[in-house]
Amino acid sequence: MLHRWPALFTESQVCYEFTRVTTEPTDIRCLCLRGLPVILADDSSAFFKTCSDVTDKDSYSDTPVGILCLGQENTQLNPSRVGIILEGSVVMDELANLPQAFCVLFGLIYALHLDYPKCMKNTFNFIQQVMLKLGRSELVPKIQTLKNQLEA
């Protein structure tokens, strides 16, 4: 085996390969979560917020429910940290990635009996009804169309 992959048998290369293999699904999930609002014609600009520091409250103080990507402006797909915004305050800010933040946010929405953000209604209903198979089975036409396209 050493003869076939000599470069792989260094500690740094093993760590690099492990990171590459384990983060690819996260990157794909991030892209899907960022693309769903575009496909479903939701306005994600009021939901996804970006700032370099959690103390920069001007960036998110008017956000009732949202996800905060902490880092540079161009790191929305792969931020260094992710937070959850509820009622204009960051309630969690140590989440590792966007898919994890979405899962935790769903849990908070259910636990606190919150409404889905109006600007992301279609996206949240798609995730709930199609991906998680929760709630009513009758889908609005926009969500049904996307479900049919994905099944084809």
C-alpha positions, 0 to 999 in steps of 0.5 A: 500500500505504501508503494501505491500512495506514498504521499498519503502516509504522512500525518499532514496528508492523512489529516488533509484527506480526512478533512476533505472527505468529511467536509464535502457533505457539509459543503453540499448541504450548505449549497443546498440550504443557500440555494433552496430560497432562490429556487422557491423565490424566498427572500433570504437576505432578511434571514441570512446575516453576515458580520465579522463579530457577534458584537456588531448588533447593527447587522442583525438587530432587526432580524426576528429569526435568522442565521448569522454567519460569522467571518468575512463577507465572502464566507457565507457558504463556509463561515468559521462560526455560525449563530442563531438569531431570535428576536434580534439577539444572538442566542447561540454563536458557536455552531460549526456549520450552516446545516447544524445551525438549521437543525438547531434552529428547527429545534428552537422553532418547535420548542419555543412555538415560533412561526417560520420567518415570513421571508423564508416560508417556502423554504422552511415548509419544503424542509419540513414537509418534503425533507423531514416528512412532518405535517400535512401531506398536501403541498402548495404548488411551488413546493410540489413542483420542486419535489416532483423535479427532484424525484424525476 
